[in-house]
Amino acid sequence: MEIDKENVVQAVVIMDTFNSHFNPIINNKPMGLLPVAGVSLINYILEALAQGGVGETILFCCQDGQKMKDYVRQCTKDKAIWSLTMDVQVKMSDTCQTMGDVMREIDAAGLIRGYFVLVGVNTVTNINFASLLEQHKQTCKKDKGAAMTLVYKKVAWEHPLISSDKPIFLAADASSNKVLIHQKYKPKSTEKKINLPLEVVLSHSEVKLHHNLADANIALCSPSVPPLFSDNFDFQTRDDFIHGILINEEILASSLYYILLKGSQYAAAVTNWKTYQTVCRDVLHNWAYPLTIESGSFSQNNFLFMGNHNFREKSCTLSRSSALLEDVLVGAKTHVNDNTVISKSVIGKNCIIGNNVTITGSHIMNNVVIKDNCKIINSFIDDNCDIENDCTIDSGTIIASNVKVETGSQLKGNILESTEKDQEKLLFKSTSESTEWDNESSGSGGDDFIGFEKNWNDSDSCYSSDSSAETSILDSPVPDDTNIFLQEVIDSLARGYEEKLKCDYLILEINSSRYAYNIQLHEVNFFVVRALLSIPVLSESKNVLSTVRNILQYFRPVLANYIKTKSSIMDCLRAVEDSCIKCEWLEGQSGLILKLLYDADVVDEDALLAWYKDLQENNSLIVNQKSLVKFFQWLEEASEESDESD
Amino acid sequence: MSPSQGPVKKLDDKFVDKIGKFVADIKNGKLKGSNNVALSMVTLLENIISESQHATAYELLSLVRSAGRRVAAALPHQLAASNVARRILRAIRDENRASANQSGEASGESLQRLVLATSARRATIGTTHHDLREPLRDHIAELRTELESSSSTVCSAAREHVHADELILTYGASALAERFLRTAASRRYKLILAEGTDVQESHAMAARLSAAGVSVTIISSAAIFAVMSRVNKVVVSVSAALGGGAALLAGGAHAVTQAAKYYSVPVLALAPLYKLCPIHASDDSHFNTLIAPTTAIPYENHEVGDVHVYTPMYDFAPPDHITLFITNLGGSSPSYMYRMLSELYDPNDYTL
């Protein structure tokens, strides 16, 4: 295959999402092999790239690279259609923890020759990448600093792609489509105001505001993007990059543009279980045509269309008395028995579904056996699971591969995974998690396609939640670097509090110190909280508690940035413990400080209880403090009350 | 030994690569239009034949069949490609028979011989081991000329069917229909163009025809029935002409032919012979192929989650909706299409 190297369109596919939204499913297989409507994500993206005129693709894997490499090699051997027109390389790096690391690695390896397409593996799209990249090049001719063109699809505000993901607010210059403001909100944010700086309006004749954009995780990049990532080591995600460029436009001499997709172009990203279901449905409804349920396979027309967007593979067998209601996909060699009713679900290959089973809004992968009288609603069941008779599996239960569910089990929003692959034992993760996974009951009444609800780990937390890490930070002597780091954080925060600096800048400062002293993320979490409680103002103040309250209120965004996951909450609590022991001004106040943190929603009840248990086990110095004991009494009473009121 | 009964021959890797490249070109949109697809399929099969190691009829038949099958599996909607494979299979069979006859006794044509010969053509391939590649080259060249000239041959019939002051209706954009109507432009007829699913393409075609001197009126496809009573003839280009005299038309065209039937307006279906397929109305795999619903409803609406939108790629027009097929052999009525089928293809090759 001799192609003119200069004109080949290059694409970089980031094969990981760097978050835990799909745990535990992607613990066992790479994200690229997660099937959406029966087709692995990697097949969608490779076919989309090949059809979109891309000639060379770099797949960048941070985990499970070998599996991906084998898969791609196998496809090339089988002469998949994309492999004939597109050169696919698999790059691996275990050290990369964020997208920023990936871009720095790419820059260091010099893999990019010119303009390129940057997509995530979770993108499903049918756009023509080559022509969009050409548009980006035209933009670059007008503006030398144009670094990136973001690709968005405009959808209705109520559309599940927006409402279950992070909504974006975007302000742009109407004539050039240059992005001026880009903000991401928390999911289901109730914020009713937007802030638009006056100079944005004054310096542009016409400003467009968009609030209803679905981010498909596609960006068209100039050659300057990887070096920009290298120069700014605090860019960890694409959002950091966007944010950084917009804040420091003059310094970095770069700017951002955006493109809206037109009518027939489809683009969406699978970011969580809800968007997973939305994309599944869109594929079944042919919105992503020519990407279909048969993408990636050479021979087509293997599915029979049965009306109501039900598709079945030619080799599957359906009992005469079974019913497929709507939006159902049944894979090859699957057998569905009598009186079984399936709707809005995807069933994989070689499954056996028993009698009188009801399956609604669920995703069942390959080789699953479901015995009689089961009810499976809004759940995900991975490969090779066995579900015995009379089980009820409901509201966002996730079952990882090789799990056996006992007869008559009632599962509601649990996560199950087998502890040892060969022993097929089952493990209920801490029950507290079930509340997080609970289905949102208020969700658009009666819609059984709600899908899985999950608490939102912010995607830019790169720290893999290893909560069982028993390495108590307290026991280990604090090394010099961390001491300096702590001092620096205290200084920054104190200065920020005095001069009323923006919390965003403080986060930036803390992040730079973090890199300078090479501090692990969980240590950062610890030290930030530690520093908050050690600001010099406190030691001077007379009413410590009200000052602490003020400080917490002021630094809420900083806390929100670091304290997100369960493990970070534990870090936070450990820091409180440490502070209460070491700082004399907090003596005897631990319970009250916890109360403040609890009221500010920084820590949650489950974490508090778990931590309290740890304290008791470790015989910590503060465990018998009056205020602490009182606080936990209060907490228990409060939770009992709330239980009763339910 | 009939190759249609034996297992499918496994293709060489180099051929698989070539077919894959062909499929990729079509999928990636580098190759568009059924005529272009048919022509490149001829080139592909010609390459495969000339590079094959054995050149006996049996070998060649298996080779072309498996190549055709592979293309048909990957591109079920490019019917022209599999039709070309069938045409070449027929050429191989004919050539084999001719050489078998030559080597046997002196060829004397008689009625009896013709009748007997058909059975030989149908069932088995003779045991002769001639190199068929040389004579096949002529057949392939002939086929290529036919494909190249087919649209101009079809269009040359335009002046027979379109007359002055007539009101012609066509549906959607189609290169062949456009050429046909342009050829008849000197007749000073009036054209009504009903917008197809791709409105922009329809408008562009109307603009080009208007520039060529045809008076064009664009109507929405919702108004087809209302104007049909005034129309003299309907001209549509088919996606595929079926063996039973039916046709596959662009999605939405059923409304046109149905209205024409109601008002007894003649429907001319432009069908170059490479679009003639040995499939029948009972094979449902082609009749409910769906494409993206964007032409019907924009994706922006969040209600799209709750509705089922069906946008079929083809519409099926039954034989009684079509008055005349205009092929490159002239006009033929739907009831005669079965005959064309058996003239063009060998019955053994109907299923590749």
Interface residues (C-beta under 8 A of the other chain):
Chain A: A50 Q51 G53 K79 I81 W82 L84 T85 N126 K153 K154 V155 A156 W157 E158 H159 P160 G263 S264 Y266 T278 R281 H285 N286 W287 A288 Y289 P290 F298 S299 Q300 N301 L304 F305 N308 H309 E326 F449
Chain B: V16 D17 G20 K21 V23 A24 K27 N28 G29 A73 A74 L75 P76 S285 N288 T289 L290 I291 A292 P293 T294 T295 P298 Y299 E300 N301 H302 V304 G305 H308 V309 T311
